[in-house]
Amino acid sequence: MSKLIKRLDISAHPRLEQSLGYNAENRWVAWRWEPDLEQPFYTDGQTTGTSNSLAWQVFIEHPQVSYDLHNYQLAEVDRYWLLLDRKTRNLYVGEGKIIQGLLDQPEGLGLLASLDGNSNPFRDTRYTLGKLTRFNPLRSWLRLIPIGLGAALIAGVGIANWSSLLSPREEQKQAIQPIPVTPVSPTASCGVGGSQDFSAFVTSASGDKELHLVGVYESHSYHSGNNHPTGEAQVRVTRQGKPIILALSSYEPVNWNIQVEPGVEIEKIIVNGYHDQKVTGISGIPIEEYSHEGTEKFLGDFVYSWNSADNKGTPALVTQLNQLTGTQLTSFQGCYRGTQFVIQ
C-alpha cells in the first residue's frame, strides 16, 4: 500500500457512490470538501459535480468510518480526499493533489489496486479493452478502414474517370457538394499551458443545427482554497453549413474568448460552471449562463473528458443540453486544463 494514501479497513456499501450523488460508470471516484462553499464534490478524472451534503455528513460521521477519518477533517478542509475503487469496493483517504494526479493517470490507480492484492491483470486488461471497443469514436474510425482500403485499390488499378458514369446533373450536384469535415482536428490538443489529456467525441448531425460542447475543469492552476482567479480559454469556430449552438463548461472561472470566422452562424452560446463564467470576443449572439456564482444554478456536472460506451455513462451535462436545446450533441472536446480549442 502506498504511504501517500491510506486504505480504510472497511468495504464500501454497494450504493455508497449513488447515495453521494455519483451515477457515472468510471471505476474510480473521489470526493472532497469545498470549504468556501460548504459543499462536497465528486470527481472521477473526467467529470466533477456536487454531492449530497447530508449523505456526506452521515457517512463520515458513521461509527464504522469516523475513527479512521476524524484526523482528515473531510467536512472542513479540502486537503484530503476520499477515494473509492468501485470494482473492489476499497476506500482510501489521502492528499487531494495525489489523488487528483492518480485520477489523471489511471495507471497509478491500477498499480495501487494491484499492490493491495485486489487486481487481476488479465481481467483488468479485458475490462479496459471492452470499454475501448464500445467507445463510439473508435468504432467510427474502425468502420472507415474498409472505405480507405477500397479507395486505395480503385486508385491503384487506375480507375480515374469513374465520374464519367454519372449523369451531368449528378456530376454538377457532386461538384458543389461540400466534403464532410469532422469538427475536431486529429491533431487537436489542450493548447499552450494545457494538460495532456485531450479527449473528444464526434457523431453525425442529422438535424438542422449542431450542438458543440467544450469542457474543461480549469484553464490555469493558480487557484486554491478561497482563491479562484479567472483564467482564459480561446475557442475558434470555423465550421459552416448549419447553425451552431456552442456550449462551454468549466468548474473554475473562465473568460471564454470566442473567435468566429466569416460565414459561421452561431445561434446562441450556453456557458456552464460552478464559478462565474464570461464570454468575450463576440457581439449580437445570445448568451445563456448557468453557474452557481452567477445564476445560482448550473447544468448537470462539469465534464472535461469523454468516456461513453454505447450511451452508458453519458455525462449529465450532455443530457441536459440535449433537453435544453432540443438538439443532439454533435461534438465534444475537453481537457482537465484547456486553453485553446477549434471547432472546424
Residue pairs with C-beta under 8 A, 6 or more apart in sequence:
1 7
1 112
1 115
1 116
2 94
2 112
2 115
4 94
4 95
4 98
5 83
5 92
5 93
5 94
5 95
5 98
5 99
5 102
5 112
6 68
6 92
6 93
6 94
7 90
7 91
7 92
7 116
8 65
8 68
8 69
8 90
8 91
8 92
8 93
9 68
10 64
10 65
10 68
10 91
11 89
11 90
11 91
12 84
12 89
12 90
12 91
13 19
14 89
16 59
16 84
17 23
17 29
17 42
17 84
17 86
19 52
19 55
19 59
20 31
20 40
20 42
20 51
20 52
20 55
20 56
20 59
21 42
21 49
21 50
21 51
21 52
21 55
22 29
22 42
22 44
22 49
22 51
23 316
24 44
24 46
24 47
24 307
24 313
24 315
25 307
25 309
25 312
25 313
26 44
26 45
26 46
26 86
26 307
26 313
27 85
27 86
27 87
27 109
27 127
28 44
28 45
28 83
28 84
28 85
28 86
28 102
28 103
28 106
28 109
29 42
29 43
29 44
29 83
29 84
29 86
30 42
30 43
30 44
30 81
30 82
30 83
30 84
30 99
30 100
30 103
31 40
31 41
31 42
31 51
31 56
31 74
31 81
31 82
31 84
32 40
32 41
32 43
32 74
32 78
32 80
32 81
32 82
32 96
33 39
33 40
33 41
33 56
33 73
33 74
33 75
33 76
33 77
33 78
34 40
34 41
34 78
35 76
35 77
35 78
35 225
35 226
36 225
36 226
37 292
38 53
39 50
39 51
39 53
40 50
40 51
40 52
40 53
40 56
40 75
41 48
41 49
41 50
41 51
42 48
42 49
42 50
42 51
43 100
43 103
44 103
45 103
45 104
45 106
45 305
45 336
46 199
46 303
46 304
46 305
46 306
46 307
47 301
47 302
47 303
47 304
47 305
47 315
47 316
47 317
48 217
48 251
48 301
48 302
48 304
49 300
49 301
49 302
49 316
50 274
56 75
57 75
59 65
60 66
60 69
60 74
60 75
60 82
65 91
68 93
69 82
69 93
72 79
72 80
72 93
73 79
73 80
74 80
74 82
74 93
78 96
78 225
79 95
79 96
80 93
80 94
80 95
80 96
81 93
81 94
81 95
81 96
81 99
81 100
82 91
82 92
82 93
83 91
83 92
83 93
83 94
83 99
83 102
84 90
84 91
84 92
85 91
85 92
85 109
85 113
85 118
87 113
87 118
87 127
88 113
88 116
88 118
88 119
90 113
90 116
90 118
92 99
92 112
101 108
102 108
102 109
102 112
103 109
104 195
104 197
104 336
110 119
110 124
113 119
113 124
114 121
131 307
131 309
132 138
133 139
134 309
134 310
134 312
135 307
135 308
135 309
136 201
136 203
136 308
136 310
137 200
137 201
137 202
140 202
140 203
154 162
163 171
163 174
166 174
178 241
181 239
181 344
182 202
182 331
182 344
183 202
183 210
183 212
183 239
183 330
183 331
183 343
183 344
184 200
184 202
184 331
184 333
184 343
184 344
185 342
185 344
188 198
188 200
188 333
188 341
188 342
189 198
189 340
190 196
190 197
190 198
190 335
190 336
190 337
190 338
190 339
190 340
191 233
191 234
191 335
191 338
191 339
191 340
191 341
192 339
192 340
193 220
193 337
193 339
194 335
194 337
194 338
194 339
194 340
195 335
195 336
195 337
195 338
197 305
197 335
197 336
198 333
198 334
198 335
198 338
199 305
199 306
199 307
199 332
199 333
199 334
199 335
200 306
200 331
200 332
200 333
200 334
201 306
201 308
201 329
201 331
201 332
202 330
202 331
202 332
203 328
203 329
203 330
203 331
205 242
205 328
205 330
206 328
207 327
207 328
208 242
208 243
209 242
209 243
209 244
209 245
209 267
209 327
210 239
210 242
210 243
210 244
210 245
210 327
210 330
210 331
211 244
211 245
211 247
211 321
211 322
211 325
211 327
211 328
211 329
211 330
212 239
212 244
212 245
212 246
212 247
212 329
212 330
212 331
212 332
212 343
213 247
213 248
213 249
213 303
213 317
213 318
213 321
213 329
213 331
213 332
213 333
213 334
214 233
214 235
214 246
214 247
214 248
214 249
214 332
214 333
214 334
214 338
214 341
214 343
215 248
215 249
215 250
215 302
215 303
215 304
215 317
215 332
215 333
215 334
216 233
216 249
216 250
216 254
216 304
216 334
216 335
216 336
216 337
216 338
217 250
217 251
217 252
217 302
217 304
217 336
217 337
218 231
218 250
218 251
218 252
218 254
218 336
218 337
219 231
219 232
219 233
219 250
219 252
219 254
219 337
219 338
219 339
220 229
220 231
220 232
220 337
220 339
221 337
222 229
222 231
223 229
223 252
228 252
228 253
228 275
229 253
230 253
230 254
230 255
230 276
230 278
231 252
231 253
231 254
231 255
231 339
232 254
232 255
232 257
232 339
233 248
233 250
233 254
233 255
233 256
233 257
233 338
233 339
233 340
233 341
234 256
234 257
234 259
234 339
234 340
234 341
235 246
235 248
235 256
235 257
235 258
235 259
235 341
235 342
235 343
236 258
236 259
236 260
236 261
236 340
236 341
236 342
236 343
237 244
237 246
237 258
237 259
237 260
237 261
237 264
237 266
237 342
237 343
238 261
238 264
238 342
238 343
238 344
239 264
239 343
239 344
240 263
240 264
240 265
242 265
243 265
243 266
243 267
244 264
244 265
244 266
244 267
244 343
245 266
245 267
245 268
245 269
245 270
245 325
245 327
246 258
246 266
246 268
246 269
246 270
246 343
247 269
247 270
247 271
247 272
247 321
248 254
248 256
248 269
248 270
248 271
248 272
248 277
248 279
249 271
249 272
249 273
249 299
249 302
249 303
249 304
249 317
250 272
250 273
250 275
250 277
250 302
250 304
251 273
251 274
251 275
251 302
252 273
252 274
252 275
253 273
253 275
253 276
253 277
253 278
253 293
254 273
254 277
254 278
255 278
255 279
255 280
256 271
256 277
256 278
256 279
256 280
257 280
257 281
258 266
258 269
258 279
258 280
258 281
258 282
259 281
260 266
260 281
260 282
266 282
266 285
267 285
267 286
268 285
268 286
268 287
268 288
269 279
269 282
269 285
269 286
269 287
269 288
270 287
270 288
270 290
270 299
270 321
270 324
270 325
271 277
271 278
271 279
271 287
271 288
271 289
271 290
271 291
272 290
272 291
272 298
272 299
272 300
272 302
272 317
273 290
273 291
273 292
273 293
273 294
273 298
273 302
274 291
274 292
274 293
274 298
274 302
275 291
275 292
275 293
276 291
276 293
276 294
277 289
277 291
277 294
279 287
289 295
290 297
290 298
290 299
291 297
291 298
292 298
299 316
299 317
299 320
299 321
299 324
300 315
300 316
300 317
300 318
300 319
300 320
301 315
301 316
301 317
302 317
303 315
303 317
303 318
303 332
303 334
304 334
304 335
304 336
304 338
305 334
305 335
305 336
306 315
306 332
306 334
307 313
308 314
318 329
318 332
321 329
322 328
322 329
331 343
333 341
333 343
